[in-house]
């Protein structure tokens, strides 16, 4: 079957491209002294050496946990944070009634809810919603 002329360079149309065979030898200990010599005698050419070690401990997560969720006790998933869900519901209740965000912040503070930072032992903070009333 003839190849269509698609304007490709003639080298791209060659069907006699050289074939390469690659092998990866997995090792649990360093190779014997004659390992490389035996491979080269069999016609192999050394093209790479790959090393592996345990990775350094990762830093803190890059992405924060969305408000209303927390890390589950198994540390593998997120689950609802009951207090934060209540805060979200209070905010939505005021917003649905076309109330200002400052009223939502006031109601949240009156009910005694605190920010995440405060729950980590920092000084008390009030929820503040910056919006033009």
C-alpha positions, -999 to +999 in steps of 0.1 A: +000+000+000+016+033-010+022+060+016+002+093+010+023+124+005+013+146+034+042+169+030+063+151+055+101+150+054+113+119+036+132+107+067+098+104+085+084+082+058+112+055+061+099+022+074+134+008+080+139+025+114+164+007+136+148-014+164+161-011+199+157-037+227+157-024+262+160-043+294+157-032+330+173-054+356+158-049+391+183-054+418+182-057+456+220-056+460+249-041+440+258-062+409+287-085+408+320-073+395+316-090+361+280-080+356+287-050+333+314-069+313+290-098+307+263-075+294+287-057+271+300-091+258+264-099+249+261-068+228+244-045+253+253-008+256+250+010+290+226+039+285+215+048+321+220+042+358+189+047+380+191+052+417+163+052+443+160+062+480+133+071+504+119+106+498+123+133+524+092+140+546+068+163+528+060+197+542+025+208+553-002+205+527-002+231+500-039+234+498-060+244+528-089+223+540-122+239+528-143+255+555-170+231+567-147+201+564-120+185+586-095+157+583-111+124+594-097+103+622-082+079+597-062+108+581-072+096+546-103+116+538-122+147+547-155+147+567-180+174+577-171+196+606-203+199+625-195+234+640-183+248+607-214+234+589-235+253+615-216+285+608-222+281+571-259+274+577-262+306+599-245+326+571-268+312+544-299+318+566-290+356+568-281+357+531-313+340+519-332+367+538-312+394+520-295+403+553-261+420+554-230+399+560-223+419+591-255+405+606-243+370+597-210+377+615-229+391+645-251+360+648-221+337+645-203+356+672-234+356+695-237+319+693-201+315+705-185+300+674-148+305+670-124+305+641-100+277+633-070+297+646-087+303+679-094+266+683-056+260+680-051+280+712-048+315+699-065+346+713-103+348+707-112+363+673-146+374+660-159+364+627-157+395+605-174+398+572-163+429+552-191+441+531-209+474+525-242+472+544 
